[in-house]
Every structure is written in C-alpha cells, then in structure tokens.
Amino acid sequence: MITKVEVFSASPGAPELPLGGFLPNDDPVQIKNIEGLGPVKAEIASTPFATGRGELYQGSSVPKRNVVLTLGLNPDFDTQTMAGLRQTLYRYLLPQHWTKLRFFSQELPVVDIEGYVESFEPNMFSQDPEVQVSIICPKPDFIEADATILEGTVDDGTIETEFDYVGTVATGFELRVDRTLDNPSYSGGLLITNVAELEPQLFEIEPITIDTTKYFKLSTVRNAKRVQSIAYTDGAAINLLSGMTGESVWPEIKPGENVFSIASTEFGQVWTLAYFNRFGGL
C-alpha cells in the first residue's frame, strides 16, 4: 500500500512537496487517484508465418510510462486559497517541465521516477475543486532512492559474494577496484563474474593498472556503459574499452539470487559495487 508521495521540482531552492496520502487527512493537497503505477504494457514484435498458424516472435520492448495524478485542493482559507494552491503546484507540475515523484509504501523501499509534465488540467468551478496532472516518464521503471553497496576483496575467484536482488527488473551496476596496503600496485587483467538465474556473465579486461595514482571503474548501467581508469587527483578518465575481450558481456544483476566475484593474477585489491533496485510496477 502506498502511504505517501512527494514531488520534486527543477526550480532552484524548491523543497520536496508532500502530497496528502490516500487515508483521510487535512493536508492542503490530497491524492484522490493515481493511474499508471502498474507494469507498462510491453510492445511485442512478431512476423506472421506465410502458411500455418501463429507468428514468429521477433522481440519486445517496454515503452514510456504515463502517470496521471488526480489531486484535490483543501485550503484552510485562513492562510491559503484555491488559486494559491494551484500556483504552488505550478512550481512543480507545470507542463513541459521536469519533475520527480517519490513513492513511500509498506511493501517496497522508497522509489523514484522522473518525467516531464504533459498537462495540468484544473477543475476551477467545481464544488469539489481538483486538478489532473499527466506526467510522461521516458524511463518506465521505479528506481530505489538509495543505492545498495557491496564490498569485497579480489582473489582468484574463490571468494564469492552472494546477495538477493529484490527488484523486479534487471539492473546494471557500478564497480570500483582500488589498491590496498597489501597490494599497492597491480598491472594485469581482471575477470569479473556475476551468476544470475544460474547463468554466468563474464567480463574480462586486460591490461589495466591499479596503483596509488589511479583506480579501475566499470559501469554496466544501460545507456551509461563504460570501463575506465580514473585518476585519484583530478578524476581524469582513460577509456579502457579496447582491453575488453571479445567474449565479454556487460553483466546485469537480475531478480533473485546473484553470486559476484572478481579474479586477478595478484590478490588483495578491494572492490566496491553499487546498484539501484528497479521495479516494473508498484
């Protein structure tokens, strides 16, 4: 059950705007209904057979999400008016502007979704004034507000980190590998493995250098994939994509149990992995 919703604005200095929840309350802006929170309908591509029955499956995709808020206005009339509440909402939900919605619920962690306001339709002359806001979210997933962070040590691949991914949509991750006092300088390769749904996903790269001046960074996040060497001093990045082997894949964390490990020819470096849980619907 959703217990609270907050709205964020792109306007500098505008704090998050809490909306009254679904239970009875005296908040000035109250949620009457929200549409578009379930899984987005997939688009399935298929080709009819020349003869016979059925079609050949070609692939599928999930398009944008359309969230529609129906909000009631409940001013106290001592310090607020209907028009004043509408003007407040315009700071956050004016058509064409970016906005972010944050959902609090009893079953899931706090999640965010970003989008652009398509329309803001007030019902000014009703005895029960309300507004209906349509928000187009190009990225349809709800993403946990806080990252999950795991840490471990590089060895020959024997040390495995098992964890349960609670999201319902596969997600990429960011990985950082640093030198340590035990191994202050390393030059060679890395074999990064994540086993999800009983399927090993291997990412191998060579050569790389990890020492007191730079660390290794890998991002497998969709639309932000990169493999780099990052300088400690100024953050300057060197692209290492040419060192990625042809058999490598960009690993993803998938729903359920995942088993992660990093192997190298020298041991003792430390790694930090961060990811966000993603949900296809609330």
C-alpha positions in Angstrom: 0.0 0.0 0.0 1.3 3.5 -0.9 1.5 5.7 2.2 2.9 8.9 0.8 4.0 10.7 -2.3 6.5 13.6 -2.7 7.0 15.8 -5.8 10.4 17.4 -6.6 10.9 20.4 -8.8 13.7 21.5 -11.1 13.3 25.0 -9.7 16.3 26.0 -7.6 15.5 26.1 -3.9 12.1 24.4 -4.2 11.8 21.7 -1.5 10.1 18.5 -2.0 6.3 18.9 -2.0 4.5 16.3 0.2 1.0 15.2 -1.0 -1.6 14.0 1.4 -1.8 10.3 1.3 -4.8 8.1 0.4 -6.1 7.9 4.0 -8.3 10.7 5.3 -6.2 13.8 6.2 -6.3 17.6 6.4 -3.4 18.3 4.0 -3.9 21.1 1.6 -3.2 18.9 -1.5 -4.7 15.5 -1.3 -4.3 12.4 -3.6 -7.6 11.3 -5.0 -6.2 8.8 -7.5 -3.1 7.8 -9.3 -3.1 5.9 -12.7 -0.2 4.3 -14.4 1.6 2.7 -11.5 1.3 -0.9 -12.7 3.6 -2.6 -15.2 3.7 -0.9 -18.5 2.2 -2.8 -21.4 5.0 -4.4 -23.5 5.2 -4.0 -27.2 5.7 -7.4 -28.8 7.2 -7.6 -32.4 6.3 -10.6 -34.4 6.1 -11.7 -38.0 3.2 -13.8 -39.5 4.1 -17.2 -41.0 3.5 -17.5 -44.7 1.4 -20.6 -44.0 0.0 -22.2 -40.9 -1.0 -20.7 -37.6 0.6 -18.1 -35.4 3.5 -15.7 -35.8 7.3 -15.7 -35.2 8.4 -13.8 -32.1 11.0 -11.1 -33.0 11.5 -9.3 -29.8 9.8 -7.0 -27.3 10.3 -3.6 -25.6 8.7 -1.6 -22.8 7.8 2.0 -23.8 7.4 5.1 -21.7 5.1 5.3 -18.6 2.2 7.7 -18.3 1.5 8.6 -14.6 -1.8 10.5 -14.1 -2.4 12.3 -10.7 -5.8 13.4 -9.6 -5.3 15.9 -6.8 -7.9 17.5 -4.5 -7.4 21.0 -3.2 -8.2 21.6 0.5 -7.0 25.1 1.6 -7.5 26.2 5.2 -8.8 29.6 3.9 -7.0 31.4 6.7 -3.6 31.4 5.0 -4.5 29.6 1.8 -6.8 29.8 -1.2 -7.7 27.6 -4.1 -5.8 29.8 -6.5 -2.8 29.9 -4.2 -2.6 26.1 -4.0 -2.8 25.9 -7.8 0.1 28.4 -8.1 2.1 26.3 -5.6 1.5 23.2 -7.8 2.6 25.1 -10.9 6.1 25.4 -9.4 6.3 21.6 -9.5 3.9 20.4 -12.2 3.8 23.0 -15.0 3.5 21.4 -18.5 6.8 20.8 -20.3 8.8 20.9 -17.0 10.9 18.1 -15.5 9.6 16.6 -12.2 10.3 13.6 -10.0 7.8 11.6 -7.9 8.9 9.7 -4.8 6.7 6.9 -3.5 6.6 5.5 0.0 4.9 2.2 0.5 4.6 -0.6 3.1 5.9 -3.3 0.8 8.8 -1.8 -1.2 11.7 0.6 -0.5 11.3 4.3 -1.3 11.4 4.6 -5.1 11.6 7.5 -7.5 10.5 8.0 -11.1 11.4 11.1 -13.3 9.3 12.5 -16.1 8.0 15.6 -17.9 4.6 17.1 -17.3 2.4 16.7 -20.3 -0.7 18.5 -19.0 -2.2 20.2 -15.9 -6.0 20.4 -16.0 -7.7 22.2 -13.1 -11.4 22.0 -12.4 -11.8 25.5 -11.2 -15.6 25.8 -10.9 -16.5 22.6 -9.3 -17.8 22.4 -5.7 -15.0 19.9 -5.1 -12.0 21.5 -6.9 -9.3 19.2 -8.2 -6.6 19.1 -10.8 -5.5 16.2 -13.1 -1.8 16.1 -14.0 -0.4 13.8 -16.7 3.4 13.0 -16.5 5.3 11.2 -19.2 8.2 9.1 -17.9 10.6 8.1 -20.7 12.2 5.6 -18.4 9.3 3.4 -17.1 11.0 1.8 -14.1 10.6 2.9 -10.4 14.1 3.1 -9.0 15.1 2.9 -5.4 16.2 6.2 -4.0 19.2 4.8 -2.2 21.9 2.6 -3.7 22.8 -0.8 -2.3 26.5 -1.1 -1.7 28.6 -4.3 -1.5 32.3 -4.6 -0.8 34.8 -7.4 -1.2 38.4 -8.5 -2.0 39.9 -9.5 -5.3 41.4 -13.1 -5.2 41.5 -16.0 -7.7 37.7 -16.1 -7.9 37.2 -18.4 -4.9 35.6 -15.7 -2.7 32.1 -15.2 -3.9 29.6 -12.7 -2.6 26.0 -13.9 -2.7 23.1 -11.5 -2.4 19.4 -11.4 -3.2 18.2 -8.7 -5.6 14.8 -7.6 -4.5 14.0 -5.6 -7.7 11.7 -7.0 -10.4 13.7 -5.5 -13.4 17.3 -6.4 -14.2 19.8 -3.6 -13.4 23.3 -2.6 -14.2 25.9 -1.7 -11.6 28.9 0.5 -11.0 32.1 -1.2 -9.8 35.3 0.3 -8.4 38.6 -1.6 -7.7 41.2 0.1 -5.5 44.8 -0.7 -4.4 45.5 -1.5 -0.8 48.5 -1.5 1.5 48.9 -5.2 0.9 48.9 -4.7 -2.9 49.6 -1.0 -3.7 50.3 -1.6 -7.4 48.9 -4.1 -9.8 49.2 -4.4 -13.6 47.4 -7.2 -15.4 43.9 -8.4 -16.0 40.6 -8.7 -14.2 37.8 -11.3 -14.6 34.5 -10.1 -13.2 31.8 -12.7 -12.9 28.1 -12.4 -11.9 26.0 -15.5 -11.9 22.2 -14.7 -12.1 19.4 -17.2 -12.9 22.1 -19.9 -13.0 23.8 -18.1 -16.0 27.4 -16.9 -15.6 28.0 -13.4 -17.0 31.8 -12.8 -17.6 33.5 -9.5 -18.2 37.3 -9.8 -18.8 39.7 -6.9 -19.4 43.5 -6.7 -19.8 45.7 -4.9 -19.3 44.8 -2.5 -16.5 46.8 -0.7 -13.9 45.6 -0.1 -10.3 48.1 1.8 -8.1 48.5 4.9 -5.9 47.6 7.2 -8.8 44.5 5.6 -10.3 41.7 3.1 -9.8 39.6 0.9 -12.0 35.9 1.7 -12.7 33.3 -0.3 -14.6 29.7 0.8 -15.3 27.2 -1.7 -16.8 24.2 0.6 -16.4 22.2 0.7 -19.6 22.9 3.9 -21.7 25.9 4.6 -19.4 28.2 1.7 -20.0 31.9 2.4 -19.7 35.1 0.9 -18.5 37.8 3.4 -17.3 40.9 4.1 -15.3 40.3 7.1 -13.0 43.0 9.4 -11.5 42.7 10.0 -7.8 43.9 13.6 -8.1 41.6 15.2 -10.6 39.2 12.4 -11.7 40.6 12.3 -15.2 39.3 9.2 -17.0 41.1 7.0 -19.5 38.9 4.8 -21.7 39.8 1.1 -21.4 37.2 -0.3 -23.8 39.9 -1.6 -26.2 41.1 -4.0 -23.4 37.7 -5.7 -23.1 37.8 -9.3 -24.6 35.5 -10.3 -27.4 33.8 -12.9 -25.3 32.9 -10.5 -22.5 29.3 -9.3 -21.8 28.1 -6.4 -19.8 26.9 -8.1 -16.6 23.5 -7.3 -15.1 22.0 -8.0 -11.7 18.8 -10.0 -12.1 15.9 -10.7 -9.7 16.6 -13.3 -7.1 20.0 -14.7 -6.1 23.2 -13.3 -7.6 26.8 -14.5 -7.0 29.5 -12.0 -7.7 33.3 -12.4 -7.7 36.5 -10.8 -9.2 39.6 -12.7 -10.1 43.1 -11.5 -10.9 46.7 -12.8 -11.1 47.6 -10.9 -7.9 45.3 -10.7 -4.9 44.4 -8.2 -2.2 42.8 -5.3 -4.1 39.4 -4.2 -2.7 36.2 -3.6 -4.7 33.0 -1.7 -4.1 29.9 -2.4 -6.1 26.8 -0.2 -6.1 23.4 -0.7 -7.7 19.8 0.6 -7.5 16.8 -1.8 -7.2 14.5 -1.3 -10.1 10.8 -2.2 -10.1 8.5 -2.6 -13.1 5.4 -1.6 -11.1 4.2 -0.6 -7.6 
